[in-house]
Amino acid sequence: MMKKAALTLILVSLLCAGCATTGGSNEEEPTLTDAVLVPTAEAAALVETAAIVAEGGSKQEEGEVPLVVAESEKPEEVIVQGRNEPHQVIHDLVAEAQTLLHDVELQYVFTGKGRRQVLRGRPVAFALWSDTKREWSVAHIELPRPPINWRPGRKPLPFRTITPGIQARHVKGTGAERLMFAFSQDGEPLKVYGRKFPVFDNDLLKRGQWRAVVQTAKPIVYLPFTEDTFDPGFVSSGKEFLVATASKAIEELRLAQVRSAAFPGELLADAIPLSVITTLAVIEQTDDADYVEKQAVAFDEVLSQYGLKQEEAYRYSVSSANALGPMQFTNRRGNGTYSLVVRRCRGANLDPVFESGATNLLNAMKAAVCLLDIELAQMRADIRRAYRDNPTVLGIFPVAAYNGGPRNVTKLHGVLTRMKVKLDQLSRPGVQLAGTSVRCPCVWKSDGTDVRPVTIPRYNNENRWYIEKYQSIVNLFE
């Protein structure tokens, strides 16, 4: 409550300072201006983070992983050997944690009697390392049984600490991909290098058949991103891994001679730049609130996970809207985006099974290329022409469609027109001049030899930040 009141005071103070931004309501259309002065970056980030969380756009709100995905888990080959580089040491500790957790039994507790007997919660085990004692321990905690009603920035996530002598603190997330806790014992922080998480059958959950839920549960040993596993070495190798995988995806499409729907007579492999695909693999897994708070560091955290986990990274990523895998495709009972792409892009030889196709990065990247091309084919001719001349910069349009469909492309084009930003004026991000800060998310407008940012008015907050993230990282992969 105090945090909410503090945010309210910040918003009021910003409005009273005469800042030409939005009004107090999320429904109100902001004034369209080329330059919007803002307060300090810290206050602006706090306000934007609050707005993002309030709209429910956080990736920390997760859905349930399909049981079939957990059942097809690929056991990782555990190789531990003496190494000196920090990222190699971390890799070995993660491998040791996997071995430790393999035989750990998760502790299910039932309450009530007879037909009223219910599962009390979801048990999760963590492998913890003490730098002081140079030894391992295992901590057991229990989450509420799913579905979990929790949103970041609101009430803390309730949980039980089962292991005596261990202090636990919820850090983020609720599901298989992002659930993370911080632990300590006798005042010493313990490092988290492993986690065992049970995946449940969604149909049994909905029917409340709790005994069957436990009997069919599939425990997976999978470690989400933690600060303990972050290392620049993983960031670099994560980038290299994404580039190599995207290159292979495009090469397979080229060898298959798949034609572009957006540009008749051309190959699909020539329609979408590699940098757009690799960028999507990062921004799809970057939480908007994390990006507002941490900027480029938020991207590095995602790249670090790709570097550490490689093909397994974000395999268990499920959004609150049930988008699955590293590229976040949807199913919707066989009529989602993924099945559409499989039907419309037959020459790509995509995996027809949603769960395996969406969680395999190489296959998902090929599907993403197909989807971007399909979306481009439905856009206005002037947008397609401008994109063909400058695909990286005009990539904001297919990227907007990838995130929210054709409706957001129409809205984006509409606000650019009202802002008097022509398609051929869109530019790569430059550097804001001191004293002329503009409230982002932005697009960049070229005016002669000058390039300046222009605030994107609110039309879909998630989509605006998606475009901002794209522009901020795409040059990393060029």
N, C-alpha and C positions, 0 to 999 in steps of 0.2 A: 504493500500500500504506500509505504514511504517512497519507494522507487517510482511508483506511478505518479505520486504528487510532485516529486522532483522533476520528472519529465514534463509535467504540465507547466511548472514554473519556468522551465527552460523555453518551452514553446511560447508562453506568454511574453517572456522577455525578448525573444527574437522578433515577435510580431510588433512589440512596442518600440523596437529599435528602428523600425521603418524599413525592414528588409523586404524587398519586392519579390516575395515568393508566394506560396499558396496561402489560403486562408486556414482557419482552424479545422475545417471539415475535410475528410478524405474524399467527399463527393464533389467538392467544389473544383472547377477547372481553374488552374492557375493563370495569372496574367502572362501573355506571350511576350517575352522580351528577349532581346539578343544577349543581354548580360544581366545576371542577377547577383548582386553582392551578397555575401554570406558572412556569418560570424566565424569564430575560430573553427578550425577543422575538427577539433575535439568535440565541440558542442554540436556541430552539424552531423558528425558521425553518430552521436548519441541519439539525436532526433531521428535520423534516417533508420538506425537500427530498430528503434522503437516502432516506427511506422511499418517496417518490413515484418517484424514479429506480429504486430497487431493484425496484419492482413493474412497471417497464416502461411507465409511463404518460406518458412524455414525448413531446410532439409533435415533438421533434427527431429521433425515429426515424421516418423517412418511408418510404413505399412508392414504387413507380414510377408515374409519370404515364402514363395510357393514351396511346399514340401518336396516336390519333384526336383527342385534346384538343389536343395540340401542333400537329397538322396544321391544326386549325381556328383557330389563333391569329389574333387580330384585330390587324393592324398599327396601331400608335398613330400618330395624326397628330402629327408633331413640329413644334411652334411655339416658336420661341425669339425673345424680344424683351426689350429692356431693362426690368428691374423692380427695385424697391427693397426690397420686403418680403422678409424672410428665406425664407419658404416659397416665394415666387415665384422667388427666386434658385435655390433647390434644385431646383424644377421645371425650370428652364431647364438646369441642369447635368445632370439626369437625361435630358432630351431630347437634349442634346449627346452624352452617353455612348451613347445608343441609336444615334445616327447613326454614331458612331465604331466601334461593335461590329458594325454591319450587315455589313461586308465582311471582318471578321476571320475567318480560317480556323482552325478547331479542329484540333489536332495529334494525330492518332491514331497509336499505336505498336503494332505487332504483334511478338510474340516466338515463337520456335519455328519449325518448318518443316513443310511439308506438312499432313497432317491434324491435326498437333499444334500448329499455329499458333493462337495465342490473342491476343485484345486485351489489352494490358497494363493499361489503365485507362480511366477516363472523363475526357477533357480538358474544362477549363472556363476561360473567359477573363473577366477583370475589367477594367473601365475605371476608371482611378485618376486622381485630380486632386491636383496639388500646389499648395497655397495659396502656398507660398514662390516657386516658379518660374512659377506661373500657367500650367501646361501639363498636357497629358494624357499618360498612358502606359498601355500594356496589359500586364497580367501573365497568364501562362499557368500553371496548376497542373494536376496530374493526380491524380484520386482513384482508389482501387481500383475495379476493374470491379465492377458490381453482381452479386448483392446484397451490400451492404456490411454487415459484421457489426460494428456499433458502437453503444454506448450511452453517453449522457451520464453523466459522473461516473466512468467507468471508464477503460480505456486510451485515450490520445489517438488521434484519427483519423489513420491513416498517409496521407501524400500526398507528391507530388514537386513541387518548385518548378522550373518549366521556364525561366523568364525570369531571366537572370543579373542580379545586383545588386539584386534585389527580395527582401525578407524577408517571409515569409507566416506567419500564425498562424490555425489553425482556430478559429472563434468558436462556431459552432453549426450543427446541421442536417446533412443528407446529401443531400437531394433538391432538386427544382426549386423548391419553395416556400421552404425555410428555410436552404439551404446558404449560409453566409456566412463570409468570411475577413477578417482585418485585415492591412494591408500597411504596410510602411515602406521607405524608401530613404535611405541615408546618415544614419540617425537621425531622419529626418522622417516622421511618420505621413502616409500617403496616404489620401485620402478615396475611398470606394467609391461610385460613382454608376451603375454599370452592370455587368451580368453576362450572359455568353452560356453557355447550358447545353444539352447535347444530350439529347433524350428518345429512349429506345430502345424497340424493339418487345419487349414482354414475352414473347411466345411464342418469338421468336428467342433471347432471353436464356436462357430455360429450356432450349432445345435446344443452347445453346452454339455457335450459328452466327455466329461473330464477324464474319466478312466481311460477311455479310448485315446484321448489327446496325449496322455502320458505314454501309453503303450506304443503309439505310432511316432512319437517324437524322434527327431533326428538331431543329435548333438553335433555341432560343427565346431572345430577349433579354428577360429578365424580372428585375427587381431585388427581392429580398426586403427585409424591413425591415432597416435599419441605423441606428445612432445618427447617422450622417452625414446621413440624410434626415429625422430626427425634427424636428418643429417644431409648436408649439401651434396654428399656423394650419391645419396638416393635421389635427390632432385635432378642431378645431371643424368643419372642412369634412367630415371623415369621419363625424361624428355627424349632420350635416345630410343627407349623402348616404344614410346608412342609414335615417333617418326618412322621407326622401322616397321611397325605394325600397319600404320596408315599407308606407307609405301607399298607394302605387300598387298594390301586391299585394293589399291588403285591399279597395281600391276595385274592382279587377277582379273579385274574388270576389263583391262586393256586386252589381255590375252583372250578373253571371252568375246571380245568385239561387241560389247554392250553399247547400244546407241543411246544418245541423249534425247530425252523427251522435250527439253527446253530449247535445244539447238539442233534441229533436224539436220542429218547428214554428218554430225560430229559424234565422236566417241564420248561416252559418259565419263571415261577416265580423264578427258580434257576439260570437262565442264566445271568440276569442283576442285579448287586447289587443295593440296595436301594440308596446308596450314589451317584451313577451315575445319577439317576433320579432326586434327589433333587438338585444336582449340576447343571444339565441342566436347571432346573426351575429358577436358579439364573443367570447363565452366559448368557442365552438367552436374559435376560433383562438388562444386564450390558454393557453399551456402551464401546467400546474399548478405546476411548480417555479418558473417565472417569477413566477406570482402570489404564491406563498408568500414569495418573496424581495423582490419589488418592489411588491406590493399594487396600488393604483390605477394606478401607472405602467405596469404590464403591460397594462392595458386601453388606456391612452393610446397605447402603441406599436402596438397593433392598429388603433385608430381612425386613427392617423397613416397607416398603410398604406392604409386605405380612402380617406382624404383625398387621398393622392398618386396611387393607382392607380385609384380609382373602380371601374368595372365589372370591371376586370381583377384587382382585389385578390383574392387567395386562389383564383384560378381553377385554379392548379396545386397546390393543397393536397391531398396524399394521405397519409392516416395509415398506420401500419404494418398496420392491418386493412383497408386499401384503401378507406376512406371518402373520398369525393371532393368537392371544391369548398368554397365558403364555408360552407355549411350541413351539410357532411359526411354525404352520403347514401351508402348502399352499394348494390352491384349484385348480387354473388354469382351470376353466370351467369344473370341475368335474373330471379332470385327474391329479390332483396334488398328493403330497405325502400322504395327509390324506386319499383320496379315495383308494389309493394303499394299505394302511395299513388296511383299513376296509375290502377290498376284500381278502387280504392275511392272515388276522388274525381273521377269522370268529368266532372262539371260544371265543374271548375276549368280544363279545357282545358290540362292540363300537357303539356309536351314529352314525347312517349313515348320519346325516345332518351335513355338514361341519361347518356351523356357530355356532351351539349349541355345537357340539362335540369339536371343537377347543378352545372354550372359557370356557368350563367347566374343571377346573384343574384336577379333579379326572379322568375324561374320557381321557383328553389329556395326562396325565401321563401313563395311560394304553396303549394308542396309541404309546407313546414314547418308552415304553418297547418293544412293537411289532416291531417298526421300527428299533431299535438298533439290535434286534435279526435277522431281515431280512437282515440288512446290514452286520452283522457278517457272516451270511451264505454264502455271496458272496465273502468273503475275502479268501486269500491264507490259505492253511492248516496250515502252520507254524505260521501265525499270530493267528489263532483260538486256536491252542495248547498253545501258549504263553499266550494268553488272559485267557484261562481256568485255567492256573497255577497261574496267577497274574492279576485278572480282574481289580483291581483298577488302577494299573500302566499302564497296556496295554489297559485300557479304552480310551487312547488317540486315538486309531484307530476307534472304533465305534463312538466316539465323533466327530472325524474328518469327518466321513461319515455323521453323523447327520447334521453337519453344511454345508457340501458341496458335499455330494455324494461319490460314489466309486472312482471317479477320484482323489479326494484329498487323499484317502487312498493310492492309488498307488504312488502318488507324495511323500507323507510322508515317505513311506517305501523306496522309491528310494533315498531320501536325507539322510535318516539314514544309508543306505548301503554305500553311498559315504562318509559319515562321519565316517564310520567304527564303528558304534554303533550297536551291535547285539541285537536281541530282548530280550535275557536273561540278557543283561547288563542294560536294562532300569530300573530305580529306582525311588523311591519317591524323591521329592525335598529335598535337604539338605541345608546347610548354606554355602554361598560363603565365602572363606577366604579373609581377608583384603588384599587389594593390588592386588587381582586377579579377579577383576570384569569381568564378561562375559556378553556380550550384549544379552539380551533376547528379544523375546521369546526363551526359551531353553527346552531341555530335559535333564534329569539327568542320567549320565552314571556311573555305579559301576565299579571300578577297584580295585580288591582285597577288602580291608577294606575301601577304599576311595570312595567317591561319589562326582562327579564334574559335573558342568553344561556344556552343549555343545549348542552353538547357532544353532537354526534351520534356515537354509538358506531360502531366500525368494522363495516360490513357490506359495503361495496364502496368502497375508498378513492377511486377515480376519481369515483364517483358522489357521494360526500360532498363532495369539493372542487368538483364541478360545481355542486352546490346552493349552496355557499358563494360561488362566483363569481357565480352568478345573483343572490343576495340583495345582493351588494356593489355591483352596477352597475345593476340594473333601474330604480332611481329616476332615473338619469341621463336616461332616455328618456321619462319621464312628463310 
